[in-house]
Amino acid sequence: MSTESADGDDLRDRISNFLRRNFPQIQMHGGSAAIQNIDREEGSVSIQLGGACSGCGISPMTIQAIKSRMTKEIPEINTVHADTGTAAGGGDGMGGGNVSPSFPGESSSDDDEGPQAPF
């Protein structure tokens, strides 16, 4: 499954556009989605969710939706690997470990008592 042609970055662009178009809530909620790797021959892509996704309780559902929809919408993609980098045992350079989610408009202080209820 090689897409080696003048449009070599076309696949990367289509994946980025897919994420922006189908999952605007990632960015709206203070998260991010970055393409880590594309293997055109295998038809696989690795996505890293960061920011508020790292501590979000629904990020597993977001990951599952990305995996399901991307393979249907982008024919060159057969497999999607996605995670938030919060695996047990420390993390992977994305600040994993003991990371609290951040929320838009929230300011940090030294005496953090955790997130406040929205009501």
The first five atom37 places (N, CA, C, CB, O) and aatype in JSON, in Angstrom:
{
  "aatype": [12, 15, 16, 6, 15, 0, 3, 7, 3, 3, 10, 1, 3, 1, 9, 15, 2, 13, 10, 1, 1, 2, 13, 14, 5, 9, 5, 12, 8, 7, 7, 15, 0, 0, 9, 5, 2, 9, 3, 1, 6, 6, 7, 15, 19, 15, 9, 5, 10, 7, 7, 0, 4, 15, 7, 4, 7, 9, 15, 14, 12, 16, 9, 5, 0, 9, 11, 15, 1, 12, 16, 11, 6, 9, 14, 6, 9, 2, 16, 19, 8, 0, 3, 16, 7, 16, 0, 0, 7, 7, 7, 3, 7, 12, 7, 7, 7, 2, 19, 15, 14, 15, 13, 14, 7, 6, 15, 15, 15, 3, 3, 3, 6, 7, 14, 5, 0, 14, 13],
  "atom_mask": [
    [1, 1, 1, 1, 1],
    [1, 1, 1, 1, 1],
    [1, 1, 1, 1, 1],
    [1, 1, 1, 1, 1],
    [1, 1, 1, 1, 1],
    [1, 1, 1, 1, 1],
    [1, 1, 1, 1, 1],
    [1, 1, 1, 0, 1],
    [1, 1, 1, 1, 1],
    [1, 1, 1, 1, 1],
    [1, 1, 1, 1, 1],
    [1, 1, 1, 1, 1],
    [1, 1, 1, 1, 1],
    [1, 1, 1, 1, 1],
    [1, 1, 1, 1, 1],
    [1, 1, 1, 1, 1],
    [1, 1, 1, 1, 1],
    [1, 1, 1, 1, 1],
    [1, 1, 1, 1, 1],
    [1, 1, 1, 1, 1],
    [1, 1, 1, 1, 1],
    [1, 1, 1, 1, 1],
    [1, 1, 1, 1, 1],
    [1, 1, 1, 1, 1],
    [1, 1, 1, 1, 1],
    [1, 1, 1, 1, 1],
    [1, 1, 1, 1, 1],
    [1, 1, 1, 1, 1],
    [1, 1, 1, 1, 1],
    [1, 1, 1, 0, 1],
    [1, 1, 1, 0, 1],
    [1, 1, 1, 1, 1],
    [1, 1, 1, 1, 1],
    [1, 1, 1, 1, 1],
    [1, 1, 1, 1, 1],
    [1, 1, 1, 1, 1],
    [1, 1, 1, 1, 1],
    [1, 1, 1, 1, 1],
    [1, 1, 1, 1, 1],
    [1, 1, 1, 1, 1],
    [1, 1, 1, 1, 1],
    [1, 1, 1, 1, 1],
    [1, 1, 1, 0, 1],
    [1, 1, 1, 1, 1],
    [1, 1, 1, 1, 1],
    [1, 1, 1, 1, 1],
    [1, 1, 1, 1, 1],
    [1, 1, 1, 1, 1],
    [1, 1, 1, 1, 1],
    [1, 1, 1, 0, 1],
    [1, 1, 1, 0, 1],
    [1, 1, 1, 1, 1],
    [1, 1, 1, 1, 1],
    [1, 1, 1, 1, 1],
    [1, 1, 1, 0, 1],
    [1, 1, 1, 1, 1],
    [1, 1, 1, 0, 1],
    [1, 1, 1, 1, 1],
    [1, 1, 1, 1, 1],
    [1, 1, 1, 1, 1],
    [1, 1, 1, 1, 1],
    [1, 1, 1, 1, 1],
    [1, 1, 1, 1, 1],
    [1, 1, 1, 1, 1],
    [1, 1, 1, 1, 1],
    [1, 1, 1, 1, 1],
    [1, 1, 1, 1, 1],
    [1, 1, 1, 1, 1],
    [1, 1, 1, 1, 1],
    [1, 1, 1, 1, 1],
    [1, 1, 1, 1, 1],
    [1, 1, 1, 1, 1],
    [1, 1, 1, 1, 1],
    [1, 1, 1, 1, 1],
    [1, 1, 1, 1, 1],
    [1, 1, 1, 1, 1],
    [1, 1, 1, 1, 1],
    [1, 1, 1, 1, 1],
    [1, 1, 1, 1, 1],
    [1, 1, 1, 1, 1],
    [1, 1, 1, 1, 1],
    [1, 1, 1, 1, 1],
    [1, 1, 1, 1, 1],
    [1, 1, 1, 1, 1],
    [1, 1, 1, 0, 1],
    [1, 1, 1, 1, 1],
    [1, 1, 1, 1, 1],
    [1, 1, 1, 1, 1],
    [1, 1, 1, 0, 1],
    [1, 1, 1, 0, 1],
    [1, 1, 1, 0, 1],
    [1, 1, 1, 1, 1],
    [1, 1, 1, 0, 1],
    [1, 1, 1, 1, 1],
    [1, 1, 1, 0, 1],
    [1, 1, 1, 0, 1],
    [1, 1, 1, 0, 1],
    [1, 1, 1, 1, 1],
    [1, 1, 1, 1, 1],
    [1, 1, 1, 1, 1],
    [1, 1, 1, 1, 1],
    [1, 1, 1, 1, 1],
    [1, 1, 1, 1, 1],
    [1, 1, 1, 1, 1],
    [1, 1, 1, 0, 1],
    [1, 1, 1, 1, 1],
    [1, 1, 1, 1, 1],
    [1, 1, 1, 1, 1],
    [1, 1, 1, 1, 1],
    [1, 1, 1, 1, 1],
    [1, 1, 1, 1, 1],
    [1, 1, 1, 1, 1],
    [1, 1, 1, 1, 1],
    [1, 1, 1, 0, 1],
    [1, 1, 1, 1, 1],
    [1, 1, 1, 1, 1],
    [1, 1, 1, 1, 1],
    [1, 1, 1, 1, 1],
    [1, 1, 1, 1, 1]
  ],
  "atom_positions": [
    [[0.82, -1.19, 0.0], [0.0, 0.0, 0.0], [0.86, 1.24, 0.0], [-0.93, 0.01, 1.19], [0.86, 1.98, 0.98]],
    [[1.54, 1.47, -1.01], [2.44, 2.61, -1.05], [1.76, 3.79, -1.74], [3.74, 2.24, -1.78], [1.11, 3.64, -2.77]],
    [[1.93, 4.95, -1.14], [1.41, 6.17, -1.75], [2.57, 7.08, -2.09], [0.4, 6.89, -0.81], [2.48, 8.3, -1.95]],
    [[3.68, 6.48, -2.55], [4.87, 7.25, -2.87], [4.7, 7.91, -4.23], [6.13, 6.36, -2.85], [4.89, 7.27, -5.27]],
    [[4.35, 9.17, -4.21], [4.19, 9.94, -5.43], [4.38, 11.4, -5.06], [2.8, 9.69, -6.09], [4.8, 11.73, -3.95]],
    [[4.07, 12.26, -5.98], [4.21, 13.69, -5.73], [3.33, 14.15, -4.58], [3.87, 14.49, -6.99], [3.6, 15.18, -3.96]],
    [[2.27, 13.38, -4.27], [1.39, 13.74, -3.18], [1.73, 12.95, -1.92], [-0.07, 13.51, -3.58], [0.83, 12.51, -1.2]],
    [[3.01, 12.77, -1.65], [3.46, 12.0, -0.49], [2.91, 12.5, 0.82], [0.0, 0.0, 0.0], [2.65, 11.69, 1.72]],
    [[2.71, 13.8, 0.97], [2.15, 14.34, 2.2], [0.64, 14.43, 2.15], [2.74, 15.7, 2.47], [0.01, 14.86, 3.12]],
    [[0.04, 14.03, 1.05], [-1.41, 14.06, 0.93], [-2.07, 13.19, 1.99], [-1.83, 13.61, -0.47], [-3.09, 13.58, 2.56]],
    [[-1.51, 12.03, 2.28], [-2.08, 11.14, 3.28], [-2.02, 11.78, 4.65], [-1.35, 9.79, 3.28], [-3.0, 11.74, 5.4]],
    [[-0.9, 12.38, 4.99], [-0.76, 13.09, 6.28], [-1.79, 14.21, 6.37], [0.68, 13.66, 6.45], [-2.42, 14.4, 7.42]],
    [[-1.96, 14.97, 5.29], [-2.94, 16.06, 5.27], [-4.35, 15.53, 5.46], [-2.84, 16.85, 3.97], [-5.15, 16.11, 6.19]],
    [[-4.67, 14.42, 4.79], [-6.02, 13.86, 4.9], [-6.29, 13.35, 6.32], [-6.21, 12.72, 3.89], [-7.4, 13.47, 6.82]],
    [[-5.26, 12.77, 6.96], [-5.42, 12.31, 8.35], [-5.64, 13.5, 9.27], [-4.18, 11.48, 8.8], [-6.52, 13.47, 10.13]],
    [[-4.82, 14.55, 9.11], [-4.98, 15.77, 9.93], [-6.36, 16.38, 9.74], [-3.9, 16.8, 9.57], [-7.01, 16.76, 10.71]],
    [[-6.81, 16.48, 8.49], [-8.13, 17.04, 8.21], [-9.24, 16.17, 8.79], [-8.33, 17.19, 6.7], [-10.23, 16.68, 9.29]],
    [[-9.06, 14.85, 8.72], [-10.02, 13.92, 9.3], [-10.17, 14.18, 10.8], [-9.59, 12.46, 9.05], [-11.28, 14.27, 11.31]],
    [[-9.04, 14.32, 11.5], [-9.08, 14.55, 12.95], [-9.75, 15.89, 13.27], [-7.66, 14.52, 13.54], [-10.58, 15.96, 14.18]],
    [[-9.39, 16.93, 12.54], [-9.99, 18.26, 12.78], [-11.49, 18.25, 12.5], [-9.31, 19.31, 11.91], [-12.28, 18.82, 13.26]],
    [[-11.88, 17.61, 11.41], [-13.27, 17.62, 10.98], [-14.16, 16.74, 11.87], [-13.37, 17.15, 9.53], [-15.27, 17.14, 12.21]],
    [[-13.68, 15.56, 12.23], [-14.49, 14.61, 12.96], [-14.39, 14.72, 14.48], [-14.12, 13.24, 12.54], [-15.28, 14.26, 15.2]],
    [[-13.31, 15.31, 14.97], [-13.11, 15.36, 16.41], [-12.73, 16.76, 16.89], [-12.04, 14.37, 16.81], [-11.69, 16.93, 17.54]],
    [[-13.56, 17.76, 16.57], [-13.24, 19.12, 17.03], [-13.27, 19.23, 18.55], [-14.21, 20.13, 16.42], [-12.66, 20.14, 19.12]],
    [[-13.98, 18.31, 19.22], [-14.07, 18.37, 20.67], [-12.71, 18.15, 21.33], [-15.06, 17.33, 21.16], [-12.51, 18.59, 22.46]],
    [[-11.79, 17.48, 20.67], [-10.46, 17.29, 21.24], [-9.83, 18.65, 21.5], [-9.56, 16.44, 20.3], [-9.39, 18.92, 22.62]],
    [[-9.8, 19.5, 20.5], [-9.2, 20.82, 20.66], [-10.09, 21.73, 21.5], [-8.95, 21.45, 19.29], [-9.58, 22.52, 22.29]],
    [[-11.4, 21.65, 21.35], [-12.31, 22.5, 22.11], [-12.2, 22.25, 23.6], [-13.75, 22.27, 21.65], [-12.44, 23.16, 24.4]],
    [[-11.83, 21.05, 24.0], [-11.72, 20.7, 25.41], [-10.28, 20.78, 25.92], [-12.25, 19.3, 25.64], [-9.99, 20.29, 27.01]],
    [[-9.39, 21.4, 25.16], [-8.02, 21.6, 25.62], [-7.08, 20.44, 25.32], [0.0, 0.0, 0.0], [-5.99, 20.37, 25.89]],
    [[-7.5, 19.54, 24.44], [-6.65, 18.42, 24.07], [-5.96, 18.65, 22.75], [0.0, 0.0, 0.0], [-6.16, 19.68, 22.09]],
    [[-5.16, 17.69, 22.36], [-4.48, 17.76, 21.07], [-4.36, 16.36, 20.5], [-3.08, 18.43, 21.21], [-4.36, 15.37, 21.23]],
    [[-4.24, 16.29, 19.19], [-4.04, 15.02, 18.5], [-2.89, 15.22, 17.52], [-5.34, 14.54, 17.77], [-2.97, 16.08, 16.65]],
    [[-1.84, 14.43, 17.66], [-0.68, 14.56, 16.79], [-0.39, 13.23, 16.1], [0.56, 15.03, 17.59], [-0.46, 12.17, 16.71]],
    [[-0.07, 13.32, 14.82], [0.33, 12.14, 14.06], [1.78, 11.84, 14.43], [0.16, 12.36, 12.51], [2.66, 12.67, 14.21]],
    [[2.02, 10.66, 14.99], [3.37, 10.27, 15.38], [4.1, 9.55, 14.25], [3.31, 9.38, 16.62], [5.29, 9.78, 14.03]],
    [[3.39, 8.69, 13.54], [4.02, 7.9, 12.5], [2.99, 7.42, 11.5], [4.77, 6.7, 13.11], [1.86, 7.09, 11.86]],
    [[3.37, 7.39, 10.25], [2.54, 6.8, 9.2], [3.38, 5.77, 8.49], [2.0, 7.89, 8.2], [4.46, 6.08, 7.99]],
    [[2.9, 4.54, 8.44], [3.57, 3.48, 7.67], [2.68, 3.2, 6.48], [3.81, 2.18, 8.55], [1.69, 2.47, 6.57]],
    [[3.05, 3.78, 5.35], [2.23, 3.67, 4.14], [2.18, 2.24, 3.62], [2.75, 4.59, 3.06], [1.16, 1.81, 3.07]],
    [[3.26, 1.5, 3.78], [3.29, 0.13, 3.27], [2.37, -0.78, 4.07], [4.71, -0.43, 3.31], [1.69, -1.63, 3.49]],
    [[2.32, -0.62, 5.39], [1.44, -1.42, 6.24], [0.03, -0.85, 6.29], [2.01, -1.51, 7.65], [-0.92, -1.55, 6.63]],
    [[-0.1, 0.43, 5.94], [-1.39, 1.08, 6.04], [-1.75, 1.4, 7.48], [0.0, 0.0, 0.0], [-2.92, 1.3, 7.86]],
    [[-0.75, 1.78, 8.28], [-1.01, 2.08, 9.68], [-0.58, 3.5, 10.03], [-0.3, 1.07, 10.59], [0.31, 4.08, 9.41]],
    [[-1.23, 4.03, 11.05], [-0.91, 5.37, 11.55], [-0.93, 5.31, 13.08], [-1.93, 6.44, 11.01], [-1.74, 4.6, 13.68]],
    [[-0.03, 6.07, 13.7], [0.01, 6.2, 15.15], [-0.36, 7.63, 15.51], [1.42, 5.83, 15.72], [0.21, 8.59, 15.0]],
    [[-1.34, 7.76, 16.41], [-1.84, 9.06, 16.85], [-1.58, 9.17, 18.35], [-3.36, 9.23, 16.52], [-1.83, 8.23, 19.1]],
    [[-1.1, 10.33, 18.78], [-0.88, 10.61, 20.2], [-1.84, 11.71, 20.63], [0.61, 11.02, 20.48], [-1.81, 12.81, 20.08]],
    [[-2.7, 11.41, 21.6], [-3.58, 12.41, 22.16], [-2.89, 13.0, 23.38], [-4.97, 11.8, 22.54], [-2.34, 12.28, 24.2]],
    [[-2.91, 14.33, 23.49], [-2.24, 14.98, 24.6], [-3.1, 16.07, 25.21], [0.0, 0.0, 0.0], [-4.3, 16.14, 24.95]],
    [[-2.48, 16.91, 26.03], [-3.21, 17.98, 26.7], [-4.23, 17.4, 27.65], [0.0, 0.0, 0.0], [-3.92, 16.49, 28.41]],
    [[-5.45, 17.91, 27.61], [-6.51, 17.47, 28.51], [-6.9, 16.01, 28.26], [-7.72, 18.36, 28.35], [-7.49, 15.38, 29.14]],
    [[-6.58, 15.46, 27.1], [-6.89, 14.06, 26.82], [-6.16, 13.11, 27.76], [-6.54, 13.72, 25.37], [-6.63, 12.01, 28.03]],
    [[-5.0, 13.55, 28.26], [-4.17, 12.69, 29.1], [-4.84, 12.27, 30.4], [-2.9, 13.38, 29.42], [-4.46, 11.24, 30.97]],
    [[-5.8, 13.0, 30.88], [-6.47, 12.62, 32.11], [-7.97, 12.49, 31.95], [0.0, 0.0, 0.0], [-8.69, 12.35, 32.93]],
    [[-8.43, 12.52, 30.73], [-9.86, 12.53, 30.47], [-10.45, 11.13, 30.54], [-10.14, 13.14, 29.1], [-9.9, 10.18, 29.99]],
    [[-11.56, 11.01, 31.23], [-12.23, 9.73, 31.39], [-12.85, 9.18, 30.12], [0.0, 0.0, 0.0], [-13.07, 7.98, 30.0]],
    [[-13.14, 10.05, 29.16], [-13.75, 9.55, 27.92], [-12.74, 9.41, 26.79], [-14.87, 10.48, 27.49], [-13.12, 9.09, 25.66]],
    [[-11.45, 9.63, 27.06], [-10.47, 9.48, 25.98], [-10.45, 8.06, 25.4], [-9.09, 9.84, 26.49], [-10.19, 7.93, 24.21]],
    [[-10.7, 6.99, 26.18], [-10.77, 5.67, 25.54], [-11.88, 5.57, 24.49], [-10.98, 4.59, 26.6], [-11.71, 4.9, 23.47]],
    [[-12.99, 6.25, 24.73], [-14.08, 6.24, 23.73], [-13.69, 7.06, 22.51], [-15.39, 6.8, 24.34], [-14.0, 6.69, 21.38]],
    [[-12.99, 8.18, 22.73], [-12.52, 8.99, 21.61], [-11.55, 8.19, 20.76], [-11.84, 10.29, 22.12], [-11.64, 8.2, 19.53]],
    [[-10.62, 7.48, 21.41], [-9.65, 6.66, 20.69], [-10.37, 5.59, 19.87], [-8.67, 6.0, 21.68], [-10.03, 5.37, 18.71]],
    [[-11.36, 4.93, 20.46], [-12.09, 3.89, 19.74], [-12.82, 4.47, 18.54], [-13.09, 3.19, 20.68], [-12.86, 3.85, 17.48]],
    [[-13.39, 5.66, 18.7], [-14.1, 6.3, 17.58], [-13.13, 6.67, 16.46], [-14.85, 7.55, 18.06], [-13.44, 6.51, 15.29]],
    [[-11.95, 7.18, 16.83], [-10.94, 7.52, 15.83], [-10.55, 6.27, 15.05], [-9.69, 8.15, 16.5], [-10.5, 6.3, 13.82]],
    [[-10.27, 5.18, 15.76], [-9.87, 3.93, 15.1], [-10.94, 3.42, 14.15], [-9.55, 2.86, 16.15], [-10.65, 3.02, 13.03]],
    [[-12.17, 3.44, 14.61], [-13.27, 2.92, 13.8], [-13.53, 3.78, 12.56], [-14.53, 2.82, 14.64], [-13.65, 3.25, 11.45]],
    [[-13.63, 5.08, 12.75], [-13.98, 5.97, 11.63], [-12.85, 6.15, 10.63], [-14.38, 7.31, 12.16], [-13.09, 6.19, 9.42]],
    [[-11.61, 6.26, 11.11], [-10.5, 6.55, 10.2], [-10.31, 5.42, 9.19], [-9.21, 6.77, 10.98], [-10.06, 5.69, 8.01]],
    [[-10.41, 4.18, 9.63], [-10.22, 3.06, 8.7], [-11.35, 2.98, 7.68], [-10.13, 1.75, 9.47], [-11.17, 2.43, 6.59]],
    [[-12.51, 3.53, 8.02], [-13.62, 3.56, 7.06], [-13.5, 4.72, 6.08], [-14.95, 3.64, 7.8], [-13.85, 4.59, 4.91]],
    [[-13.01, 5.87, 6.57], [-12.97, 7.08, 5.75], [-11.73, 7.22, 4.9], [-13.09, 8.26, 6.62], [-11.77, 7.85, 3.84]],
    [[-10.62, 6.66, 5.34], [-9.36, 6.8, 4.6], [-8.93, 5.4, 4.16], [-8.24, 7.5, 5.48], [-8.38, 4.64, 4.96]],
    [[-9.18, 5.05, 2.9], [-8.96, 3.69, 2.42], [-7.54, 3.15, 2.6], [-9.31, 3.63, 0.98], [-7.35, 1.95, 2.76]],
    [[-6.54, 4.04, 2.58], [-5.15, 3.58, 2.72], [-4.82, 3.13, 4.14], [-4.2, 4.69, 2.31], [-3.81, 2.46, 4.36]],
    [[-5.66, 3.49, 5.11], [-5.39, 3.16, 6.51], [-6.15, 1.9, 6.91], [-5.78, 4.34, 7.44], [-7.38, 1.85, 6.83]],
    [[-5.4, 0.88, 7.34], [-5.98, -0.37, 7.81], [-5.97, -0.46, 9.34], [-5.24, -1.55, 7.22], [-6.85, -1.07, 9.94]],
    [[-4.96, 0.14, 9.95], [-4.76, 0.04, 11.39], [-4.43, 1.4, 11.97], [-3.65, -0.96, 11.72], [-3.63, 2.15, 11.41]],
    [[-5.06, 1.72, 13.1], [-4.8, 2.97, 13.81], [-4.34, 2.62, 15.22], [-6.06, 3.9, 13.84], [-5.02, 1.9, 15.95]],
    [[-3.18, 3.13, 15.58], [-2.68, 3.0, 16.94], [-2.84, 4.38, 17.57], [-1.17, 2.49, 16.97], [-2.33, 5.36, 17.03]],
    [[-3.54, 4.46, 18.69], [-3.73, 5.75, 19.35], [-3.71, 5.56, 20.85], [-5.06, 6.4, 18.9], [-4.23, 4.58, 21.37]],
    [[-3.09, 6.51, 21.55], [-3.11, 6.51, 23.0], [-2.87, 7.9, 23.54], [-2.08, 5.54, 23.55], [-2.59, 8.84, 22.8]],
    [[-2.99, 8.01, 24.86], [-2.83, 9.3, 25.52], [-1.49, 9.43, 26.22], [-3.95, 9.52, 26.5], [-1.19, 10.48, 26.79]],
    [[-0.68, 8.38, 26.21], [0.62, 8.45, 26.86], [0.52, 8.37, 28.37], [0.0, 0.0, 0.0], [1.47, 8.75, 29.06]],
    [[-0.6, 7.88, 28.91], [-0.75, 7.78, 30.35], [-0.75, 6.32, 30.79], [-2.04, 8.46, 30.79], [-1.42, 5.96, 31.76]],
    [[-0.02, 5.5, 30.09], [0.05, 4.09, 30.46], [0.66, 3.94, 31.84], [0.87, 3.29, 29.42], [1.5, 4.74, 32.24]],
    [[0.24, 2.93, 32.56], [0.78, 2.67, 33.9], [2.27, 2.45, 33.8], [0.09, 1.46, 34.56], [2.76, 1.81, 32.86]],
    [[3.0, 2.97, 34.77], [4.44, 2.77, 34.75], [5.19, 3.98, 34.28], [0.0, 0.0, 0.0], [6.4, 3.9, 34.06]],
    [[4.52, 5.1, 34.13], [5.33, 6.29, 33.93], [5.04, 7.17, 32.76], [0.0, 0.0, 0.0], [5.12, 8.39, 32.93]],
    [[4.71, 6.7, 31.62], [4.52, 7.61, 30.51], [5.61, 7.43, 29.49], [0.0, 0.0, 0.0], [6.5, 6.59, 29.63]],
    [[5.53, 8.25, 28.44], [6.44, 8.05, 27.32], [7.02, 9.36, 26.81], [5.74, 7.34, 26.2], [7.17, 9.56, 25.61]],
    [[7.34, 10.25, 27.73], [7.91, 11.51, 27.3], [6.87, 12.57, 27.01], [0.0, 0.0, 0.0], [7.22, 13.69, 26.66]],
    [[5.62, 12.24, 27.14], [4.56, 13.22, 26.91], [4.11, 13.81, 28.25], [3.37, 12.57, 26.18], [3.01, 14.37, 28.34]],
    [[4.95, 13.7, 29.27], [4.59, 14.22, 30.57], [3.74, 13.26, 31.35], [0.0, 0.0, 0.0], [3.1, 13.67, 32.32]],
    [[3.7, 12.0, 30.96], [2.85, 10.99, 31.59], [3.06, 10.91, 33.09], [0.0, 0.0, 0.0], [3.54, 11.86, 33.7]],
    [[2.71, 9.8, 33.67], [2.88, 9.66, 35.11], [1.76, 10.36, 35.84], [0.0, 0.0, 0.0], [0.59, 10.05, 35.62]],
    [[2.1, 11.28, 36.72], [1.14, 11.94, 37.58], [0.67, 13.25, 36.97], [1.74, 12.18, 38.95], [0.95, 14.32, 37.52]],
    [[-0.03, 13.2, 35.87], [-0.44, 14.4, 35.15], [-1.92, 14.64, 35.37], [-0.12, 14.28, 33.65], [-2.74, 13.72, 35.22]],
    [[-2.28, 15.87, 35.72], [-3.68, 16.25, 35.85], [-4.13, 16.88, 34.54], [-3.9, 17.22, 37.04], [-3.33, 17.54, 33.87]],
    [[-5.39, 16.69, 34.17], [-5.86, 17.33, 32.95], [-5.93, 18.84, 33.14], [-7.23, 16.77, 32.55], [-6.1, 19.34, 34.25]],
    [[-5.8, 19.55, 32.03], [-5.98, 21.01, 32.08], [-7.28, 21.33, 31.38], [-4.77, 21.76, 31.41], [-7.73, 20.6, 30.5]],
    [[-7.88, 22.43, 31.76], [-9.14, 22.83, 31.19], [-9.01, 24.25, 30.66], [-10.27, 22.72, 32.22], [-8.35, 25.08, 31.29]],
    [[-9.64, 24.57, 29.52], [-9.55, 25.91, 28.97], [-10.02, 26.95, 29.99], [-10.39, 26.01, 27.68], [-11.05, 26.78, 30.64]],
    [[-9.24, 28.02, 30.12], [-9.61, 29.09, 31.02], [-9.2, 28.87, 32.45], [0.0, 0.0, 0.0], [-9.36, 29.75, 33.29]],
    [[-8.67, 27.7, 32.75], [-8.26, 27.38, 34.11], [-6.85, 27.89, 34.33], [-8.35, 25.87, 34.37], [-5.96, 27.64, 33.51]],
    [[-6.62, 28.58, 35.43], [-5.27, 29.02, 35.74], [-4.69, 28.1, 36.79], [-5.26, 30.5, 36.23], [-5.41, 27.55, 37.63]],
    [[-3.37, 27.93, 36.74], [-2.74, 27.04, 37.71], [-2.21, 27.85, 38.87], [-1.61, 26.23, 37.05], [-1.83, 29.01, 38.72]],
    [[-2.18, 27.22, 40.03], [-1.62, 27.84, 41.22], [-0.89, 26.79, 42.02], [-2.72, 28.53, 42.06], [-1.07, 25.59, 41.79]],
    [[-0.07, 27.23, 42.96], [0.71, 26.29, 43.75], [-0.14, 25.49, 44.71], [1.78, 27.02, 44.5], [0.23, 24.36, 45.06]],
    [[-1.26, 26.03, 45.16], [-2.12, 25.32, 46.11], [-3.31, 24.7, 45.38], [-2.6, 26.28, 47.23], [-4.46, 24.99, 45.69]],
    [[-3.02, 23.86, 44.41], [-4.03, 23.22, 43.57], [-4.87, 22.25, 44.39], [-3.37, 22.49, 42.39], [-4.35, 21.29, 44.98]],
    [[-6.15, 22.5, 44.43], [-7.08, 21.62, 45.14], [-7.84, 20.74, 44.16], [-8.06, 22.43, 46.0], [-8.83, 20.12, 44.54]],
    [[-7.41, 20.68, 42.92], [-8.09, 19.88, 41.91], [-9.08, 20.72, 41.14], [0.0, 0.0, 0.0], [-9.3, 21.89, 41.46]],
    [[-9.68, 20.13, 40.11], [-10.62, 20.88, 39.28], [-11.87, 21.24, 40.08], [-10.99, 20.08, 38.03], [-12.31, 20.48, 40.94]],
    [[-12.43, 22.39, 39.77], [-13.65, 22.85, 40.42], [-14.86, 22.33, 39.65], [-13.68, 24.39, 40.51], [-14.8, 22.15, 38.43]],
    [[-15.93, 22.09, 40.36], [-17.19, 21.65, 39.74], [-17.71, 22.77, 38.85], [-18.25, 21.26, 40.82], [-17.56, 23.94, 39.19]],
    [[-18.32, 22.42, 37.71], [-18.79, 23.44, 36.76], [-20.08, 24.12, 37.2], [-19.0, 22.81, 35.42], [-20.64, 24.89, 36.41]],
    [[-20.55, 23.89, 38.4], [-21.81, 24.51, 38.84], [-21.64, 25.2, 40.15], [-22.91, 23.49, 38.94], [-22.6, 25.78, 40.67]]
  ]
}
